[in-house]
C-alpha cells in the first residue's frame, strides 16, 4: 500500500486555490483582513478548536469525482477495506502531510491534522470495486476518452446492489453496441442515477420518457419568447442583453440534456 499512501500524500499536498468564499468567511468570523488570510491559515490555525479548523478547510479537502478518478485509476477494480483507512490517516499525519494553499497574496503551507486527513481518505470510495462484467465493458473504444472517469463512476456507492450494477452494465453495453457515447455523457448518467436512484433497469427506462417530455415542454416554452431584433428596440424596452444570453444558455443546456436522454434511452434498449 506504499504507492497508495504516496498518492494520497501527493494529492493532499498539491497546490489548492483558496476560493473567495472561504476568505470572506474567515474575514467575517475572525475579523482577519483579506490580505492576511494566507498568513492566518499558515500560522493561526493552531489556536482554533478542531471544529473551527475543520469548518475552514473541509471545502478544500472534501473529495470530488475528479479526486476519485486518480484513485480509481490506481486501484482499478481492487477494494481497500475500511479497516485499513485509519492506518492511512495515521501515516499521513505522521509524515506530516503539508497542504499548499494559494491565496491572492501568496502561497502558504498548512500542516493537515487528523480531522481533515480522515475526511479526505474516508470519502474517496476506496472500498468501492468494479465487478468483472463491468470491468470488461470499460475497455470499449467508444469510452476511450472517458475511461478513467468511468472507473471512478463504476466504484460509486449507487451501484452497490446487483440490480443497479445491471443498470450500469446495460448502459455500457448499449453505448458500445450502438456507438451512442459522447464525451461527458458519463457525468450526466451518474448524476441521473444518483438523483433518481433507479431500482432496476426497467425503472430507469420507464423514467426517461417523462424526463424527455418535461425538457421538450421547457424548451418549447423558452423558444416561444420572441427576441428583440435591434439594439434600439431592446434599449427602449429595457431588455437586459445579458439576461437574454443567460436564457439562451439555459435553452442550449436543456437541449444538450435532451440529446443525452435520447442517447441514453437507445442505449438502455428503450
N, C-alpha and C positions, 0 to 999 in steps of 0.2 A: 504493500500500500504506500510505499515511499513516493511513487510517482503521483498518486492521488494527493498526498499531503503537499507535495511541491506545487501541484496545480492549484490547490486551494490557496496556498500562500501567495502564489503569483497573481491570482485573480483578486484576492483581497488587497494586495499591495499595488495594483495598477492605479495610475492617476485617475482621480474622480473629480469632476467639476461639482462644486457646491452650488446648488441652484439658489436663485434669489429668494425663494420661499423659506428656505432654511435660514439664510442670512437675516431675512426680515423677522423670523420667529425669535432668533437669538437677540436681535436688536430690541424687539418689543418686550421680551420676558426679562432679559438680563441688563437692558439698557447699555448694551455694548455698541459703540459706533460701528457702522457697517464696514468701514475700512480697517477695523481692528478685529473683525470676526475671525480671520485666519489665525492671528496670534492667540486669540481666546481658545480656539479649537486645539492648538498645539500645547498651550501652557496652562489653560484654565479649567480644563475638563476634569482634572483630578480632584477638584474641590466640589464636584457635583455629586448628588445622590445617584445611585445606579439607575433609577427610573428616568431621571433627567438626562443622563448620558445616553440611555437607550432611545429616548424620545428624539434627541437631536440627530443621532447617527443612523437610526433604523431606516429612514427613507433611502439612504445611500447604500445600505447593506442588506436590503431585502431582495433576494434573487428574482430576476425576471426570466422569461423564457430564453432570452439571449444568453443569460448566465448558465442556464441548464443545458444549452446546446454544447457548451465547452465540455461539460462532464459527461453528457450522453455520448459524445464522440470518443472520449477517453474510455468509458466503461462499456460501450456497446450495449449488449443485452444483459450484462452482468449486474446483479443486485448486491448492494452493500448493506448488510443488516443493521438495524438501528442500534443494536447492542455495541457496535464499534464506533458510533458517532461521538460519544463523549470522549473517547480516547483521541479522536482527531482534534477536538476542541482543546484538550489539554496540551497536545503537542504544538498546536498553533499559538497558544498563549505562552508556552514556554520558550518559543523561538527567540524573541517575541515576534508577532506579526504587526508591522507598522504600515498603516494606510498613508497614502499620499493624496492629500486633499488640496484642490486648486480653487482659490478664490480670485476675485478681481485684483487683489493686491499681492498675489504671490502663491507659492507652493508651501504646504505645511505638512509636517509629519505627525501622525496621531497613532499612538500605540492602542491596538484594539483589545478590549477586555472581553472576558468570557461571555457576557450577555450578548454582545454583538457577534462574536465568533459563532456562538450557538445558533443565533437567529439565522445566520448565513448558511451554515452547514445543514441545519435541520430543514431548510426549505429548498434544497437542491434536488429533491426526489432521488437521492442516492439509493433508496430502497426500491426504486422502480425497476422494471425489467421489460424485455421485449420477447414475447413468445416466438417460437420458431416460424410459424406460418407468416407472421407479420414481418419478422426479420428478413425473410427471403424476398418479400414483396418490395422492400426498400431498395433493392438493387436494380429496379426497373429504370431504364434510360430516361423515361419521362419525368422522373423525380430527381435527376442528376443535380440540378441547381439547388434544390431544397432538401437534399438527402440528409445533411447534418441536422437541419431543423426537424425533420421527421423522426430522427432518432430521439430527440428530446420530446416531441409530441407523443410518440409511442410509449414513453415512460411515464406519462402523466397519470394521475390517480383516477381520472374519469374512465380509464379502460380497465379498471381492476375487477370487472366481472366478465364472465365468459360471453355473455350476450353483447356487452359493449365492445369487447375485443373483436367479436364478429362484425360489428358495425365498422370498425376501423379496417379490418381485413377486406370487407366487401368494398369499401371505398377505394382502397389502394388497388385492389384487383380491377375495379371498374375503370379507374383513370388510366391504368396501364393498357387494358384491352382496347379502349376507345380513344386513347391519346387525348384525354379530356383535361389534363392538368395544365394550369398556368401558374407561373411563379407567384407566390403569395397566397394561393388557394389554401395552403396548409394552415395558415393563421386563421383564416375565416372558418375553415372546417372545425378547428379546435375551439374557437370562440362559440360557434353554434352548438357543438357537442357539450361544452362545459356550461353553457347558458341554458340549454333545453334539457339536458340530461336524458337522452332517449333510453327507454327500457330495452329496446332491441332495434334491429334494422327496420322492421315494419313500422315501428313507432316513428322513427325519423323520416322514412319515406312518406308516411301519411301527413307529416307536419309540413313538408316542403311546399306543397301547393298552396297552403294557407299563407305562408310567408311570401310566396311569389305574388299572390293576389293582392296582399297588402302593399307590397312595394310598387306594383303596377298602378294601383289606385293613387298612391302618393306621388308617383312620377307624373301621372296624367293631371293631377290637381295642380302640381307645380308648373307644368307646361302650359296650363290654361292661363297663367298670369301673363298678361300682354306686356311686351317690352316697350320701353320708350325708344323712339327711333332717332332722336337727336339730343345732343347735349343741351340745346336751348329748352326743349320740352322737358327734359329731365330736371334742369335747374328750376324752371317755372313751377314744376310740381313738387319741388323739394325732395326729389327722389335721391336716395343715397346710393351712389355708384358702388361703393364698397359693399353695401348690403346686398346689392344685386349680384355682385361677384360671389358673395358668400352663398346666396341662394342657388346660383348656378353650380357652385362647388358641391352643395348638398345633393342636387339633382344628379350630377355625374357620379357621386359616390353611391347613390341608390341604384343607378344603372349598372355600375360595376358589381354591386352586391347581387342584383337580379341576375346578371350574367353568370356569376358564380353559382347561384342556386340552380340555374338551368343546367350547368355542367354537373353539379352535384346530383341532381335528380337523375340524369342519364347514367352517371357512374354507379348510382345505387340501384339501378335497374327499374327506376320509376317510369 
